Amino acid sequence: MVTPRARRWTRHWPLLPLIATVLLLTLPVTDAGTGDTQVMRPADLASGLAVLVCLARSLYLRQRPLTPFAALVLGLPTLGFAVATVTAADPSAALPGFVRYLQVFVLVPAAVCLLIRDAHGFRIVAGALVLLALVQGVTGIHQYATGTGASYMGEDVRAVGTFGPGDIMGMATVVAFGLLATATYALRTPEGAPRWLRPCALGATAVLLVALVLSFSRGSWIATAIAALALIALTGLRQAVRALAVLCATGVVLVGGFGVGSEMVSQRLTSITEVTAAPDQSVTDRYTMWAAAASMWREEPAVGVGLKGFPAHRDGHASIALSAGSDTAGAGQDFRKQPLLSPHNMYLLVLGEQGLIGLTALVGSWLAVLVGGVRRVVIGRASRDTAVDCGLVAAGLMVWQTVDFLYADIGGPSTVLTGIVLGLAAWWALAEPERVRTA
């Protein structure tokens, strides 16, 4: 006889490709930073399988896949991608970019929305994110402790997980996603959750916080701090005060008491405020590429220079302050000069390559998801039958991604996770009310 719990698990088998997409990112990366952006990795193939499973189920069940509004919000970015591809100087060269953008910002999020049937399915995918974050975070902490990480300030101590020095944002991104999920379950556990969930979530949050600190990623620190504050605020005033007190105490103990990378962390934090007075070369390069992207937009304000057009147009728009590339080494890799092929700002990258049409379509879609998700959390907080824990995770992830895109753009092995995160946020914001009930 099949128990209700077993029946609930068996009905979620279509989530397997999504879980595989997340967990395959634990595999070591050996080609990051080589400049080959067309590499198809196992996680990308798994995401493609998820899209096919979603399509097959929709055809087999003959159900309307999405509401008209959800289809509009998720499909809107396609307009900008298509326009930027057909108007590019070389449409065939822009076509791989169209496929990649369609995968990350349309197809994978839509598949996540359709394959997650209820709050239990959401928690399964969120649990996979936490597991990935713990694997990468523990690996990064070990790298720092043993001096086997990426090179940073002359020492091989930078935590990069299995992503290698060519994708220094990879581990920080993954760990931040997991940290926001564990912090949510520490603040607000689901109805009927086992008693061990909250203490385990607190312990995992502490571990991931250490790993995030040791990534020395300023952009991830800023995005995580803002997302965490937003998440805490959404839990309510009383819970927010307690959570902030615990967070401050944890930071004091980890950095002040145990001295977790205290000197390097202090220098890294100080560098955030020195972006105009005495910027390091990485900041100078970033500002120079931002200016180049803005110059490309001024040249083609409506449609941009075309998808994947930034590298080809960079030198014609960048000043001589731009260096030849970023130095990477450590974590099992020899010294390598990594080319600077993007502005490290998603909004400026879209503006330069896709113009106002592409930026309006993409940001409009994200804004609809963010506003809808926050609104549903506020409304659902007063209802016991709404899975508000899922909403807090979704809102936290969406806030993090939109803030982080001020300092980063897509690229690297962890890019496919952007589609998963956008899909989780869209599921909460756009799914029918009965699908977000407590499961």
Secondary structure in CASP SS format (residue, H / E / C, confidence):
PFRMAT SS
TARGET T0000
AUTHOR 0000-0000-0000
METHOD secondary structure of the structure
MODEL  1
M C 1.00
V C 1.00
T C 1.00
P H 1.00
R H 1.00
A H 1.00
R H 1.00
R H 1.00
W H 1.00
T H 1.00
R C 1.00
H C 1.00
W H 1.00
P H 1.00
L H 1.00
L H 1.00
P H 1.00
L H 1.00
I H 1.00
A H 1.00
T H 1.00
V H 1.00
L H 1.00
L H 1.00
L H 1.00
T H 1.00
L C 1.00
P C 1.00
V C 1.00
T C 1.00
D C 1.00
A C 1.00
G C 1.00
T C 1.00
G C 1.00
D C 1.00
T C 1.00
Q C 1.00
V C 1.00
M C 1.00
R C 1.00
P H 1.00
A H 1.00
D H 1.00
L H 1.00
A H 1.00
S H 1.00
G H 1.00
L H 1.00
A H 1.00
V H 1.00
L H 1.00
V H 1.00
C H 1.00
L H 1.00
A H 1.00
R H 1.00
S H 1.00
L H 1.00
Y H 1.00
L H 1.00
R C 1.00
Q C 1.00
R C 1.00
P C 1.00
L C 1.00
T C 1.00
P H 1.00
F H 1.00
A H 1.00
A H 1.00
L H 1.00
V H 1.00
L H 1.00
G H 1.00
L C 1.00
P H 1.00
T H 1.00
L H 1.00
G H 1.00
F H 1.00
A H 1.00
V H 1.00
A H 1.00
T H 1.00
V H 1.00
T C 1.00
A C 1.00
A C 1.00
D C 1.00
P H 1.00
S H 1.00
A H 1.00
A H 1.00
L H 1.00
P H 1.00
G H 1.00
F H 1.00
V H 1.00
R H 1.00
Y H 1.00
L H 1.00
Q H 1.00
V H 1.00
F H 1.00
V H 1.00
L H 1.00
V H 1.00
P H 1.00
A H 1.00
A H 1.00
V H 1.00
C H 1.00
L H 1.00
L H 1.00
I C 1.00
R C 1.00
D C 1.00
A H 1.00
H H 1.00
G H 1.00
F H 1.00
R H 1.00
I H 1.00
V H 1.00
A H 1.00
G H 1.00
A H 1.00
L H 1.00
V H 1.00
L H 1.00
L H 1.00
A H 1.00
L H 1.00
V H 1.00
Q H 1.00
G H 1.00
V H 1.00
T H 1.00
G H 1.00
I H 1.00
H H 1.00
Q H 1.00
Y H 1.00
A H 1.00
T H 1.00
G C 1.00
T C 1.00
G C 1.00
A E 1.00
S E 1.00
Y E 1.00
M C 1.00
G C 1.00
E E 1.00
D E 1.00
V E 1.00
R E 1.00
A C 1.00
V C 1.00
G H 1.00
T H 1.00
F H 1.00
G C 1.00
P H 1.00
G H 1.00
D H 1.00
I H 1.00
M H 1.00
G H 1.00
M H 1.00
A H 1.00
T H 1.00
V H 1.00
V H 1.00
A H 1.00
F H 1.00
G H 1.00
L H 1.00
L H 1.00
A H 1.00
T H 1.00
A H 1.00
T H 1.00
Y H 1.00
A H 1.00
L H 1.00
R C 1.00
T C 1.00
P C 1.00
E C 1.00
G C 1.00
A C 1.00
P C 1.00
R C 1.00
W C 1.00
L H 1.00
R H 1.00
P H 1.00
C H 1.00
A H 1.00
L H 1.00
G H 1.00
A H 1.00
T H 1.00
A H 1.00
V H 1.00
L H 1.00
L H 1.00
V H 1.00
A H 1.00
L H 1.00
V H 1.00
L H 1.00
S C 1.00
F C 1.00
S C 1.00
R H 1.00
G H 1.00
S H 1.00
W H 1.00
I H 1.00
A H 1.00
T H 1.00
A H 1.00
I H 1.00
A H 1.00
A H 1.00
L H 1.00
A H 1.00
L H 1.00
I H 1.00
A H 1.00
L H 1.00
T C 1.00
G C 1.00
L H 1.00
R H 1.00
Q H 1.00
A H 1.00
V H 1.00
R H 1.00
A H 1.00
L H 1.00
A H 1.00
V H 1.00
L H 1.00
C H 1.00
A H 1.00
T H 1.00
G H 1.00
V H 1.00
V H 1.00
L H 1.00
V H 1.00
G H 1.00
G H 1.00
F C 1.00
G C 1.00
V C 1.00
G C 1.00
S H 1.00
E H 1.00
M H 1.00
V H 1.00
S H 1.00
Q H 1.00
R H 1.00
L H 1.00
T H 1.00
S H 1.00
I H 1.00
T C 1.00
E C 1.00
V C 1.00
T C 1.00
A C 1.00
A C 1.00
P C 1.00
D C 1.00
Q H 1.00
S H 1.00
V H 1.00
T H 1.00
D H 1.00
R H 1.00
Y H 1.00
T H 1.00
M H 1.00
W H 1.00
A H 1.00
A H 1.00
A H 1.00
A H 1.00
S H 1.00
M H 1.00
W H 1.00
R H 1.00
E H 1.00
E C 1.00
P C 1.00
A C 1.00
V C 1.00
G C 1.00
V C 1.00
G C 1.00
L C 1.00
K C 1.00
G C 1.00
F H 1.00
P H 1.00
A H 1.00
H H 1.00
R H 1.00
D H 1.00
G H 1.00
H H 1.00
A C 1.00
S C 1.00
I C 1.00
A C 1.00
L C 1.00
S C 1.00
A C 1.00
G C 1.00
S E 1.00
D E 1.00
T E 1.00
A E 1.00
G E 1.00
A C 1.00
G C 1.00
Q E 1.00
D E 1.00
F E 1.00
R E 1.00
K E 1.00
Q E 1.00
P C 1.00
L C 1.00
L C 1.00
S C 1.00
P C 1.00
H C 1.00
N C 1.00
M H 1.00
Y H 1.00
L H 1.00
L H 1.00
V H 1.00
L H 1.00
G H 1.00
E H 1.00
Q H 1.00
G H 1.00
L H 1.00
I H 1.00
G H 1.00
L H 1.00
T H 1.00
A H 1.00
L H 1.00
V H 1.00
G H 1.00
S H 1.00
W H 1.00
L H 1.00
A H 1.00
V H 1.00
L H 1.00
V H 1.00
G H 1.00
G H 1.00
V H 1.00
R H 1.00
R H 1.00
V H 1.00
V H 1.00
I H 1.00
G H 1.00
R C 1.00
A C 1.00
S C 1.00
R C 1.00
D C 1.00
T E 1.00
A C 1.00
V H 1.00
D H 1.00
C H 1.00
G H 1.00
L H 1.00
V H 1.00
A H 1.00
A H 1.00
G H 1.00
L H 1.00
M H 1.00
V H 1.00
W H 1.00
Q H 1.00
T H 1.00
V H 1.00
D H 1.00
F C 1.00
L C 1.00
Y C 1.00
A C 1.00
D C 1.00
I C 1.00
G C 1.00
G C 1.00
P C 1.00
S C 1.00
T H 1.00
V H 1.00
L H 1.00
T H 1.00
G H 1.00
I H 1.00
V H 1.00
L H 1.00
G H 1.00
L H 1.00
A H 1.00
A H 1.00
W H 1.00
W H 1.00
A H 1.00
L H 1.00
A C 1.00
E C 1.00
P H 1.00
E H 1.00
R H 1.00
V H 1.00
R E 1.00
T C 1.00
A C 1.00
END
